[in-house]
């Protein structure tokens, strides 16, 4: 399940962020944390934070 969460976050980050290749690991980790945050709240939402 964790692997699927990471893969899903990567796809959504790529779809919502034009500069996905920039700071790849930072965005992946951010999306990963966001996924679990929303998943625990059962809100079924995933957002990527671009820094």
C-alpha positions in Angstrom: 0.0 0.0 0.0 2.9 2.4 0.8 4.4 1.8 -2.6 1.1 2.5 -4.3 0.8 5.7 -2.3 4.2 6.9 -3.5 3.4 6.0 -7.1 0.1 7.8 -7.0 1.6 10.9 -5.4 4.3 11.0 -8.2 1.7 10.8 -10.9 -0.5 13.5 -9.4 2.5 15.8 -8.8 3.5 15.4 -12.4 0.0 16.2 -13.6 -0.4 19.3 -11.4 3.2 20.7 -11.5 4.8 21.8 -14.8 8.3 21.9 -13.1 8.1 18.3 -11.8 11.7 17.5 -12.8 12.9 20.3 -10.5 13.4 19.2 -6.9 12.0 15.7 -7.7 12.7 14.2 -4.3 11.4 17.2 -2.3 8.0 17.1 -4.2 7.8 13.3 -3.9 8.4 13.4 -0.1 6.0 16.3 0.3 3.2 14.5 -1.6 3.9 11.3 0.3 3.4 13.1 3.7 0.3 14.9 2.4 -1.2 11.6 1.2 -0.9 10.0 4.6 -2.2 13.2 6.3 -5.4 13.2 4.2 -5.6 9.4 4.2 -5.8 9.3 8.0 -8.5 11.9 7.9 -10.3 9.9 5.2 -10.7 13.0 3.0 -9.3 11.2 -0.1 -7.4 14.2 -1.3 -3.8 14.6 -2.4 -2.0 17.9 -2.8 1.6 18.8 -3.7 3.4 21.6 -2.0 5.9 23.4 -4.3 8.7 25.1 -2.5 
